[in-house]
Amino acid sequence: MRRFTVEKGKHYQARITLGFVQRLATNEMVAGKFMEVGFTDVVVTGSGRERHATGLWPHQDTTAEIPNEIDHIEQIEV
């Protein structure tokens, strides 16, 4: 798995590619996974296999492995 660092108070966006069965998940379910790891203000758009998520990291700076389903993640200005 790849590693990525998130910084306190910064906003991020991610491109997500879901598997065959995962694509049946609702955007709310996908957002819930981001909230479980600590993101807030999460918004997920898209449908089927390709989704896009944005969210705020309100915690201390953290480096962690990112799942294979996340194709791309980057910090954004809001």
C-alpha positions as CSV (number, residue, x, y, z in Angstrom):
1,M,0.0,0.0,0.0
2,R,1.0,3.6,-0.6
3,R,1.4,6.1,2.3
4,F,0.1,9.6,2.5
5,T,0.3,12.4,5.1
6,V,-2.7,14.5,6.0
7,E,-2.2,17.8,7.9
8,K,-4.4,19.3,10.6
9,G,-6.9,21.8,9.3
10,K,-6.4,21.0,5.6
11,H,-8.9,19.9,3.0
12,Y,-8.4,16.9,0.7
13,Q,-10.0,15.4,-2.3
14,A,-9.7,11.8,-3.5
15,R,-10.6,9.9,-6.6
16,I,-12.0,6.5,-5.7
17,T,-12.4,3.5,-8.0
18,L,-14.6,0.8,-6.4
19,G,-14.6,-2.9,-7.3
20,F,-17.4,-4.9,-8.9
21,V,-19.4,-5.5,-5.7
22,Q,-18.3,-2.3,-4.0
23,R,-19.8,-0.1,-6.8
24,L,-23.2,-0.9,-5.3
25,A,-22.3,1.2,-2.2
26,T,-24.2,4.5,-1.8
27,N,-22.3,7.7,-1.6
28,E,-23.3,7.9,2.1
29,M,-21.7,4.5,2.7
30,V,-18.4,5.7,1.0
31,A,-18.5,8.9,3.0
32,G,-19.0,6.9,6.2
33,K,-15.7,5.1,5.6
34,F,-13.9,8.4,5.3
35,M,-15.5,9.6,8.5
36,E,-14.5,6.4,10.3
37,V,-10.8,7.2,9.8
38,G,-11.3,10.8,11.0
39,F,-12.3,13.1,8.2
40,T,-15.1,15.6,8.7
41,D,-17.3,17.6,6.3
42,V,-17.1,14.7,3.9
43,V,-18.9,15.0,0.6
44,V,-18.9,12.1,-1.9
45,T,-20.2,12.5,-5.5
46,G,-20.3,10.1,-8.5
47,S,-21.9,6.7,-9.0
48,G,-21.0,3.2,-10.0
49,R,-17.3,2.5,-9.8
50,E,-15.9,6.1,-9.9
51,R,-16.5,8.4,-6.9
52,H,-14.9,11.7,-5.7
53,A,-14.7,12.6,-2.1
54,T,-13.7,15.8,-0.3
55,G,-13.2,16.3,3.4
56,L,-11.4,18.1,6.2
57,W,-8.7,16.6,8.4
58,P,-9.3,18.2,11.9
59,H,-6.7,16.0,13.8
60,Q,-3.0,16.2,14.3
61,D,-0.8,15.5,11.2
62,T,-0.9,11.8,10.4
63,T,0.8,9.5,7.9
64,A,-1.0,6.3,7.0
65,E,-1.4,3.7,4.3
66,I,-4.2,4.5,1.8
67,P,-6.4,1.7,0.4
68,N,-5.9,0.6,-3.2
69,E,-9.4,1.9,-4.0
70,I,-8.1,5.5,-3.7
71,D,-6.5,6.2,-7.0
72,H,-5.4,9.8,-6.2
73,I,-5.5,12.0,-3.1
74,E,-4.4,15.6,-2.9
75,Q,-4.7,18.7,-0.6
76,I,-7.0,21.4,-1.9
77,E,-7.7,25.0,-1.1
78,V,-11.3,25.8,0.0
